[in-house]
Amino acid sequence: MDEGDMECVVGPSAIAKEYTTIVRIGGIVKITAESLADEEHLLSFTRTLVLNTRDGSVYKIANELLYWDIPDKVYAETAFKITRVS
């Protein structure tokens, strides 16, 4: 069974109206295999959630979309690298 390593996730961006909030999260997942002989694959993803509320304190998921794709070369090369700013 493959495991996903979700260390390279772009923070959520949100659009909010009075009763609806749209949250979009994007990043890269590394798919690892049980055997060292198998290759590790990278997949980019975007997850979009539409949240609705009636009272402003309890939100329910009204719609959800998950999109998978092969990441472009630059995005894949910068994934899972730690950058430190002093």
C-alpha angles and dihedrals in degrees: 000000000000122000126210121226106203101186096123103065125147112226118258122271117205139195114198132194127172097281104007133063125186115202123190122191123182137179148116128285123202112215109209127191131217092242124064088218091067120085123246114235130205123217126185118216142188121196119192123190127189110204123193130193136182100192103027095246106069118052127192127196107252096175138000132193127187118190123189126191142155107269120240117253098259093047092049093048093054095046119109094012120126117226118193123199116198 
